[in-house]
Amino acid sequence: MSDPAGADRFGDAALALELFMLAPDALGGLVLRGAGPARDALVERLKARLPVRRLPAHIDDERLLGGVDIAASLASGRTIRQTGLLEEARGGVLLVPMAERLLTAISGRLAQAMDGERGFGLVLLDDSVSGEEGPPPSLVERVAFHCDLSNVREIRAAPKRKPVPIARVEPADGEALTALAATAELLGISSVRALLFALVAARAHAALQGRTNVEEQDLQIAAGLVLAPRATRLPPQEEPEDQRDESTQENSSEGGAGDSEMRQAEDTVLEAALAAIPPDLLARLAEGAARRTARGSGGGKKAKSKLRGKPLGARPGMPRGGARLALIDTLRAAVPWQPLRRREHGDDPPEGLLIRKSDLRIRRFEERAAAVTIFAVDASGSAAMARLAEAKGAVELMLAQTYVTRSEVALVAFRGTGAELLLPPTRSLTRARRALAELPGGGGTPLATGITTARKLAETIATRGTTPFLVFLTDGSANIAGDGTPGRGQAREDAEAAASAVARIGFAALVVDIAPRPRPEAEALARTMQARYLPLPMADATALQRAVEAARPAPQAA
């Protein structure tokens, strides 16, 4: 069975690739999201037209930017430099596999090169799934086209075209620039680069059609391919028909035919951009942005390591205390100094390579600590079973992802006069289901005790080098004090004191207000705790799991 939407997405991506190959330097490049035969077919088309160099995952600065050729220098006894991959890619395309995992240092080098006289195009292959981090924003901003090929199976043959050189196409006039700028503003696009890319794309499309001037259809195509994927909002709703007719008559009497034609051109370009926006694009953008800004990739804090993790660049240092010698980087640092060091020994220099302490380089790695999400659930009152059912379902959903996110889950329930650790930190779904099979409910609300129990558990977790994340499911009300005695006044004071203790330590936390209507007590509790506040009165397990995942704090480098 054919997929019309998938075929349309492949057709748009194929057209974007054609336009890019006409002006790779001016259009910067494109993002191809979603692995599969459709993306492979487009990459093969690219390789058939332009020289393509592949970027290794953990390339060092010398290979990327150019540096000392170790083997040739050692063989000749003098410093011989090698060209970098960026120089080798001039006149062609640099292909970046798994761009969502690109190291920050490498993406920074690429962004800097693209801002200069780069002479190459960039194709980012994005294998991230919905809601995860994508390629570095600094690179996504610098390429013209963002193409989503997820789940596209239908592949169309490339049409035969006879384009004219893009240099022969006249630049778009002021009216075209105004129409594109108005469309970008209505779609919430603030980047000037996007507008410039759209103008170049319009010229490239005219060249692809064998024309030397930019027409309205070229602007529509450019708006659909360049502006639509960058949309951050939908335009405001149109006025009612009768009001629009009155305003149109007034404007026509004041502005004349020229203004009317300009507005008509802007509307046409905007309609083309809106037609190219997938129905769920804005929702996915919002979800992805929340995840990227709030929780990073879902793991714990990043920490430097000497033995394992993601490789980082080597740095000067002694190979001791578990640190490993970076042999190639050490040789690269020593080679340029060999002629000078040999002259220091006069007529009888020693044989071999002269290594000094300042030449030594050690390896660096970065590993992400495991994360533990601690659910502290208010299990008191008549609604306890519903709340516990939500927490139980969310715990099971999160445990299904533990092998990907290196995370664990714990569950604390507070009711009656105290709090109980029902589920210690675990990744075992079987163990969790056994512990969650029968959860107690009902009784008073010892909120202060629940907060304190969760905080102490978080402190214990943090001492093991693991990152705790506290999630409180409560309506913010309390009627049992910290010592177990009843009384709303003292219970409220003790809860505020316990929340202040969480804020002082600095643990990341989320307060989920599960009351039928948002309560000011829960919001005040979150404010005292310096936690995020989320009213979720009609939550189910899936909604709660999504909320917790979106609220995870971004991993910070240690």
C-alpha positions, 0 to 999 in steps of 0.5 A: 500500500502506498503512503501519499504523505510519505511520497510527498515528504520524499518528493520534497526532500528530493527537490531540496537535494536538487536545489542544494546541489545547484548551490551547495555553498550558498544553501549550506546543506540539509538535515535528513532525519530518519534512517531508511531506504529513502534517505539512503537513496538520496545520499546515493544521488548526492554522491553521484553528483558531488564529491562526498567526504564522511566525518568520523564520529570522534575525529580530532582537531588535527584531522579535522583542521589539519596538523602534523603528519606523524608517520611522514614526519618520523620517516623524514626527520622533519615536520610534515603537515597534513591537510584537514578534512575541512580542506579536503571537502572543499568543492564538495559535501561533508557528510555527518552520520549520527549528527545527533551525537556530534561532540560539542567541540566538533560542532563548534569547529564546523559552525566556525568553518561554515561562517567563513569561506567554507567552500563545502556543503554540510549534510547532517544525518539525524537518527534521533527518535521523536522528542530526543535531541537532534543535531546541534542547533548551531549547525541546524541553523546554518543549513537551508533544508530540514527534511523528515524521512521517518517511516518513508518507504516509497522512493521515486526516480529522479526526474531528468532536468536541464537547469541553467546555472544559478548565476544566470538567474536574476535575484528576486525583487523587493516584493519577493523579499517582502512576501518572504519576510512577512511569511517568516514573521507570521510563522515566528521565524526570527532568523535572518539566515532562513530568509536568505536561504529562502531567497537563494532557494527561490533562485535555485528553483527557477534555475532548475526549471530552466528560467532566468527570473524568479516567479511566484511559484519559486517563492512558494516552493522556497517558503514550503521547503525552507520556512515551513520546517522552521515554523514555531507558531501558526499565523493568527486566525483570520477575521470574519468574512464581513469584517475582512470585506470592510477592512479590505474596502477601507485599505483599497481606498487608502493604499491603492492597487499596489498594496493590494497586489503586495498583500495578495503575494504575501498571502500566496506565499504564506498559504504555500508555507502552511500547506507544507507544515505537517499537522503534528509538526508544531506539537513535535517541536514543542515536545522536542524543545521541552525535552532538549532544554529541560532534560537533555538526553535523559541521563544523569550529570556528565563527569570526566573519566580517565578510563571509559565513556565518550572520548574527548580531546587529549590534554597535557598531563602525566599518565598516572593515577589511572590516566592513560597516555595518548601516544599519537597526541604525544608524538604529534606534540613532540615532532615539531620540536625535534630539529631544535632539540637535536641542535641543543645536543651539538654534533652528537645528538641522541638517536630516536625521538626526543620526548620532553615532559611537556609533550606528554598527553593523556586521554580524557573520557566523559561518562554520564552518571546514572539517574534515579527518579524518586516518586513521592506519592501522596497516598492519603485520602479517598483519591489515593488509589487513583494516584497510586495507579498513576504512579505505578503505571508511570514507574513501569513505563519509565522502567521500560526505558532504563536500558536506554537512559541509564536511569533507575526508579524509586517509589516513596508513599506517604500516608497516615502518620509516616512515609514508606520506601515501597520501591528502592532504586531499581531497573528491574521491571519484575521487581517493580511490578512485584512491589507495586502489586499491592500499594496501601492507601488512605489516612492522613497526609504527612507531607513533611515526612514524605518530603523528608524521606524522599530527600534523605533517599536522594542524599544517599543516592547522590553519595554514590555518584548517581543523579537524583530527580524528585517527583512529588505527586500531591495537592499540597495540603497537609494535616499531619506534622513532622512528628506524627501529630495531627494539626494543619497549622504545624503540618503546613509549617513542617512541610515548608521547612522540609521543602526549604531543605530540598531547595538548600541542597539543590536537588532537581524536583518537580511538584505534580499537582494532582488535585481536581483543580490546581491548588495554590498550596501545591504551587507554593510548595513548588516555589519553596522547594525551587522546583517546577510546578505542573498542574495535572488534575486529569493525569493518566500513567502515560501523561505522567510519564511524559511530564516527568521525562520532559521535566528532567533537568539538563545534564551538567558537566561536572 
